[in-house]
């Protein structure tokens, strides 16, 4: 069943020196407004037990712009600043609903540099995007076309730690109707990234291991530099580029895997892994983080919703490794060294294809 969904298309662009300066100024103002709103709401609740909503912080923003110290907020577009206030509101809504922890202040060095623009803050004409307060359109590298006739409703400009500039366009996209039947069980691991119930094993590409030597070399070079120096900033950029290359390869691989599974199967069964607890194992933390099981599950969740598929999440305590798929008999014990067993009904069972997390703990890369 095809349908229309909101989909973000991310592209890299190369700003002019003037555009880069304007965007950097916008990022700083967005971060400042976010922190000021968070501080105002925190003080109101701590001192007066008063909940301050978005409209109150919007009125505060108007007052901040009229002061001499914060008059520079008028130099950037007001829309990204208003969006920052909305982000604060969403953060507190998630806190009240117990979906997230209390929000923290944004740091100039560690926080993500981004600014969100709605339709009133940009101009989209003939495939050219021009942001508010800018005279020239952005030089975007169109690595893939937008949906035919699509017009972005939200534009998010960001810069990663490697110094690369990206623009994300939120558009309406029609998901094609792709017929699929059958079900597949997906078992995440480390020796094999995925073991499917069909018997297929997806090799773990180990993206971080491939660049581990280059990363260590860049980090050693960074450690030798004097803090605050220009050479340290250059060395930090080289480390960030290695991390970005690893992240890009991992994300691309997971996107291809998740899309293939969703398009080929009507029902997908995965296990509810507690990655946060598993990553406390210091021997396997790096390998588990490189496998990105949680990121893969997130991709499966929203793509299954797009294509009308059914995603079944099995409880982590379900004894899948000890359960016979033919007669349903449950084995009494299943130590980690047992990789296969035969049920009393005569059905051979391989533990590696049904044991998600525990079977992977043996194979440290």
SERONU-719377 format. One record per residue (C-alpha): residue number from 1; x, y, z. Coordinates in steps of 0.5 Angstrom, whole numbers, padded with zeros to 4 digits. Layout:
REM SERONU-719377
num; east; north; up
NUM; X; Y; Z
...
This chain:
REM SERONU-719377
num; east; north; up
1; 0000; 0000; 0000
2; 0003; 0006; -0002
3; 0002; 0013; 0002
4; 0005; 0020; 0002
5; 0010; 0021; 0008
6; 0015; 0027; 0010
7; 0022; 0025; 0008
8; 0028; 0029; 0009
9; 0033; 0029; 0004
10; 0040; 0031; 0006
11; 0045; 0034; 0001
12; 0052; 0037; 0002
13; 0053; 0045; 0000
14; 0059; 0049; 0000
15; 0058; 0056; 0002
16; 0061; 0063; 0000
17; 0066; 0066; 0006
18; 0060; 0071; 0007
19; 0055; 0065; 0007
20; 0059; 0061; 0012
21; 0060; 0067; 0017
22; 0052; 0069; 0017
23; 0051; 0061; 0018
24; 0056; 0061; 0024
25; 0053; 0067; 0027
26; 0046; 0064; 0026
27; 0049; 0058; 0030
28; 0051; 0062; 0035
29; 0045; 0066; 0036
30; 0041; 0060; 0036
31; 0045; 0056; 0041
32; 0044; 0063; 0046
33; 0037; 0063; 0045
34; 0036; 0056; 0047
35; 0040; 0057; 0053
36; 0037; 0063; 0055
37; 0030; 0060; 0055
38; 0032; 0054; 0058
39; 0035; 0058; 0064
40; 0029; 0062; 0064
41; 0024; 0056; 0065
42; 0029; 0052; 0070
43; 0029; 0059; 0074
44; 0022; 0060; 0074
45; 0020; 0052; 0076
46; 0026; 0052; 0081
47; 0024; 0059; 0085
48; 0017; 0060; 0084
49; 0014; 0053; 0081
50; 0012; 0056; 0075
51; 0011; 0053; 0068
52; 0013; 0057; 0063
53; 0011; 0055; 0056
54; 0013; 0057; 0049
55; 0009; 0063; 0048
56; 0012; 0066; 0055
57; 0019; 0065; 0052
58; 0017; 0068; 0045
59; 0015; 0074; 0049
60; 0022; 0074; 0053
61; 0026; 0073; 0046
62; 0023; 0080; 0044
63; 0025; 0083; 0050
64; 0032; 0080; 0050
65; 0033; 0083; 0043
66; 0031; 0090; 0045
67; 0037; 0090; 0050
68; 0044; 0093; 0049
69; 0047; 0087; 0050
70; 0043; 0082; 0046
71; 0041; 0087; 0040
72; 0046; 0083; 0036
73; 0040; 0078; 0035
74; 0037; 0082; 0031
75; 0042; 0081; 0025
76; 0040; 0074; 0024
77; 0033; 0071; 0022
78; 0028; 0071; 0027
79; 0025; 0064; 0025
80; 0031; 0060; 0027
81; 0031; 0063; 0034
82; 0023; 0062; 0034
83; 0025; 0054; 0032
84; 0030; 0054; 0038
85; 0024; 0056; 0043
86; 0020; 0051; 0040
87; 0025; 0045; 0041
88; 0026; 0047; 0048
89; 0018; 0046; 0049
90; 0019; 0040; 0046
91; 0025; 0038; 0051
92; 0020; 0040; 0057
93; 0014; 0036; 0054
94; 0018; 0030; 0053
95; 0021; 0031; 0060
96; 0014; 0031; 0063
97; 0012; 0025; 0059
98; 0018; 0021; 0062
99; 0020; 0020; 0055
100; 0027; 0024; 0056
101; 0032; 0027; 0062
102; 0032; 0034; 0063
103; 0035; 0038; 0058
104; 0042; 0041; 0058
105; 0045; 0047; 0056
106; 0048; 0047; 0049
107; 0056; 0048; 0049
108; 0060; 0052; 0044
109; 0065; 0046; 0043
110; 0061; 0040; 0043
111; 0054; 0041; 0041
112; 0051; 0040; 0034
113; 0051; 0047; 0030
114; 0045; 0047; 0026
115; 0039; 0052; 0025
116; 0032; 0050; 0023
117; 0028; 0055; 0017
118; 0021; 0054; 0016
119; 0018; 0057; 0009
120; 0018; 0064; 0011
121; 0025; 0064; 0012
122; 0028; 0061; 0005
123; 0026; 0062; -0002
124; 0025; 0056; -0006
125; 0025; 0057; -0014
126; 0027; 0053; -0020
127; 0031; 0048; -0015
128; 0035; 0054; -0012
129; 0035; 0055; -0005
130; 0036; 0062; -0002
131; 0036; 0063; 0006
132; 0033; 0069; 0009
133; 0038; 0075; 0010
134; 0042; 0072; 0004
135; 0043; 0075; -0003
136; 0046; 0069; -0006
137; 0043; 0061; -0007
138; 0047; 0056; -0003
139; 0051; 0052; -0008
140; 0048; 0045; -0006
141; 0051; 0038; -0009
142; 0045; 0035; -0012
143; 0047; 0028; -0011
144; 0040; 0025; -0012
145; 0034; 0029; -0014
146; 0028; 0031; -0010
147; 0021; 0028; -0011
148; 0018; 0031; -0017
149; 0014; 0037; -0016
150; 0016; 0037; -0009
151; 0017; 0043; -0005
152; 0021; 0043; 0002
153; 0017; 0045; 0008
154; 0023; 0046; 0013
155; 0030; 0047; 0011
156; 0035; 0045; 0017
157; 0043; 0047; 0016
158; 0048; 0044; 0020
159; 0056; 0043; 0020
160; 0059; 0037; 0023
161; 0065; 0037; 0027
162; 0069; 0035; 0020
163; 0067; 0042; 0018
164; 0063; 0040; 0012
165; 0056; 0043; 0011
166; 0049; 0040; 0010
167; 0042; 0042; 0008
168; 0036; 0038; 0010
169; 0030; 0039; 0006
170; 0024; 0036; 0009
171; 0019; 0034; 0003
172; 0013; 0030; 0002
173; 0015; 0024; -0002
174; 0010; 0018; -0004
175; 0013; 0011; -0002
176; 0012; 0006; -0008
177; 0007; 0000; -0007
178; 0012; -0006; -0006
179; 0009; -0013; -0006
180; 0012; -0017; -0001
181; 0010; -0024; 0003
182; 0013; -0028; 0008
183; 0017; -0027; 0015
184; 0024; -0026; 0017
185; 0027; -0027; 0023
186; 0033; -0022; 0024
187; 0039; -0024; 0029
188; 0044; -0018; 0031
189; 0051; -0021; 0033
190; 0058; -0019; 0032
191; 0062; -0025; 0028
192; 0056; -0024; 0023
193; 0052; -0017; 0023
194; 0046; -0020; 0022
195; 0043; -0028; 0022
196; 0037; -0029; 0018
197; 0032; -0034; 0019
198; 0033; -0036; 0012
199; 0040; -0038; 0013
200; 0043; -0032; 0010
201; 0049; -0029; 0014
202; 0051; -0022; 0013
203; 0058; -0020; 0014
204; 0060; -0015; 0019
205; 0064; -0010; 0015
206; 0067; -0007; 0022
207; 0068; 0000; 0019
208; 0071; 0002; 0025
209; 0077; -0003; 0025
210; 0078; -0001; 0018
211; 0080; 0006; 0020
212; 0083; 0004; 0027
213; 0090; 0005; 0025
214; 0089; 0012; 0022
215; 0085; 0014; 0027
216; 0090; 0012; 0033
217; 0095; 0016; 0028
218; 0091; 0022; 0028
219; 0089; 0022; 0035
220; 0097; 0021; 0037
221; 0098; 0027; 0033
222; 0092; 0031; 0036
223; 0095; 0029; 0043
224; 0102; 0033; 0042
225; 0099; 0039; 0040
226; 0099; 0045; 0045
227; 0092; 0047; 0047
228; 0089; 0053; 0044
229; 0094; 0053; 0038
230; 0092; 0053; 0031
231; 0096; 0047; 0030
232; 0091; 0043; 0035
233; 0085; 0046; 0031
234; 0088; 0043; 0025
235; 0089; 0036; 0028
236; 0082; 0036; 0031
237; 0079; 0037; 0024
238; 0083; 0031; 0022
239; 0081; 0026; 0027
240; 0074; 0029; 0026
241; 0074; 0027; 0019
242; 0076; 0020; 0020
243; 0070; 0019; 0025
244; 0066; 0022; 0019
245; 0068; 0017; 0014
246; 0067; 0011; 0019
247; 0060; 0014; 0021
248; 0058; 0015; 0013
249; 0060; 0008; 0011
250; 0056; 0005; 0017
251; 0050; 0009; 0016
252; 0050; 0007; 0008
253; 0051; 0000; 0010
254; 0045; 0000; 0015
255; 0041; 0004; 0010
256; 0042; -0001; 0005
257; 0041; -0007; 0009
258; 0034; -0004; 0012
259; 0031; -0002; 0006
260; 0032; -0009; 0003
261; 0029; -0013; 0009
262; 0023; -0008; 0009
263; 0022; -0009; 0001
264; 0023; -0016; 0001
265; 0019; -0018; 0007
266; 0012; -0017; 0010
267; 0014; -0019; 0017
268; 0020; -0018; 0020
269; 0022; -0020; 0027
270; 0027; -0017; 0032
271; 0029; -0018; 0039
272; 0029; -0012; 0044
273; 0036; -0012; 0046
274; 0039; -0007; 0052
275; 0045; -0004; 0048
276; 0046; 0001; 0054
277; 0047; -0005; 0058
278; 0051; -0009; 0054
279; 0056; -0004; 0052
280; 0058; -0003; 0059
281; 0062; -0010; 0057
282; 0069; -0006; 0056
283; 0072; -0012; 0052
284; 0066; -0011; 0047
285; 0064; -0004; 0048
286; 0068; -0002; 0042
287; 0065; -0007; 0037
288; 0058; -0007; 0040
289; 0058; 0001; 0038
290; 0061; 0000; 0031
291; 0055; -0005; 0030
292; 0050; 0000; 0031
293; 0044; -0005; 0033
294; 0040; 0001; 0036
295; 0041; 0005; 0029
296; 0039; -0001; 0025
297; 0033; -0002; 0029
298; 0031; 0005; 0028
299; 0031; 0005; 0021
300; 0027; -0002; 0021
301; 0022; 0002; 0025
302; 0020; 0008; 0021
303; 0021; 0004; 0014
304; 0017; -0001; 0016
305; 0011; 0004; 0018
306; 0013; 0007; 0011
307; 0012; 0001; 0007
308; 0006; -0002; 0011
309; 0010; -0008; 0014
310; 0009; -0011; 0021
311; 0015; -0010; 0025
312; 0015; -0015; 0031
313; 0020; -0014; 0037
314; 0021; -0020; 0041
315; 0022; -0020; 0049
316; 0029; -0020; 0051
317; 0027; -0026; 0056
318; 0024; -0030; 0050
319; 0028; -0037; 0050
320; 0029; -0037; 0043
321; 0035; -0041; 0043
322; 0032; -0046; 0047
323; 0026; -0047; 0043
324; 0025; -0052; 0038
325; 0021; -0049; 0032
326; 0018; -0055; 0030
327; 0015; -0058; 0036
328; 0016; -0052; 0041
329; 0020; -0056; 0046
330; 0024; -0052; 0051
331; 0031; -0055; 0052
332; 0033; -0055; 0060
333; 0040; -0052; 0059
334; 0043; -0048; 0053
335; 0051; -0046; 0055
336; 0054; -0041; 0051
337; 0059; -0046; 0048
338; 0053; -0050; 0045
339; 0052; -0048; 0038
340; 0047; -0053; 0035
341; 0043; -0058; 0038
342; 0038; -0063; 0036
343; 0031; -0064; 0039
344; 0028; -0070; 0041
345; 0023; -0070; 0035
346; 0029; -0070; 0031
347; 0030; -0063; 0028
348; 0037; -0060; 0028
349; 0037; -0053; 0031
350; 0043; -0048; 0030
351; 0044; -0043; 0036
352; 0047; -0038; 0032
353; 0041; -0037; 0028
354; 0036; -0036; 0034
355; 0041; -0033; 0039
356; 0041; -0026; 0039
357; 0045; -0022; 0044
358; 0048; -0028; 0048
359; 0051; -0032; 0042
360; 0055; -0025; 0040
361; 0058; -0025; 0046
362; 0063; -0030; 0045
363; 0066; -0027; 0038
364; 0070; -0021; 0040
365; 0073; -0018; 0034
